[in-house]
Amino acid sequence: GDLLPADGVLIQGNDLKIDESSLTGESDHVKKSLDRDPMLLSGTHVMEGSGRMVVTAVGVNSQTGIIFTLLGAGGEEEEKEKEKEK
């Protein structure tokens, strides 16, 4: 039931099954392996197995962050970044 905090690519896995319902709406667990569907997305839950990944995106750059930004939920973070640039 661990929550993935970042997007990444699976580099080592052992019978890894992920619940991607928070992003896709599908209730079926998705089996992940090195040669078949190695992408792991933030906001999803590990349901079975174990694995290691290389992080590719965090925060507003992750798939979950992009979705929140498109929905307008990430507006506060964008404003903070704009203020830092000034």
N, C-alpha and C positions, 0 to 999 in steps of 0.2 A: 503493500500500500504506500510505498514511498512516492512523494511528489517530485517530478523532475523540475528543477529550478531553471533550466536553460535548454536551448536547442543544441543538438549535437549529432555526431555520427558514431554509431556503434563500432567499436574496435575489438571487443571481446564479449561473448555472450554465452549463457548457459540456459537454454529453454526459457528465453525471455518473452513474456507476454505483457502487453501494455494496454491499458484502458484509455482509449482516445476519445471517449464519449463527450468530454468537455469541449473538444474542438469540432468533432464530426457529427455528434449526435447518435452515432451507432453504438449499441450496447455490447457488441461482440468484442472480445479481447483480440488484439492484433499480435500475431507472432512475429518477432523481429529476429533477424539473423544477418550475418555478415554479407551473404550473397543475395538475400531477399529482403528488401525494405529495411535498410540499416539506419534510417533517419529517426531520431528521437526528438520529440517536441516538448517544449516547456508547458507546464500545466496539466500534463498527462500523468497517470499513475501506473507504477509497476505493480502487476498483479501476481506474477509468478516469475521465478528464475532470478538470475542476476546478470550483471554486465558492467562493462566500462565503456565510456564514450569520450570523444574529443569534443569539447564545447566549441560551437560555431557562432552562437549568438546569445546575448543576454538582454534583459530589460526590454526597452522599446524596440530593439532590433530583432527580438525573437518573434516567432509566429504569433504567440499570444499577445505580445506587445503591439505588433502591427494591427491585429484585430481590434484591440482596445483603442488604439489610436484612430482607426477608421470609424469606430463607433462613437468617438468623442470622449471616451473615458480617460484617455491619456493626455488631455489638454493641459492639465496642471504641470506635468513633467516637461512638455514642450515649452511652456512659458518659462519655467525655471532655466531650461537650456538656452533660451533666447536672451534671458537676463544675464547669464554668465558670459555670453558672447559679447555683450556690450561692455 
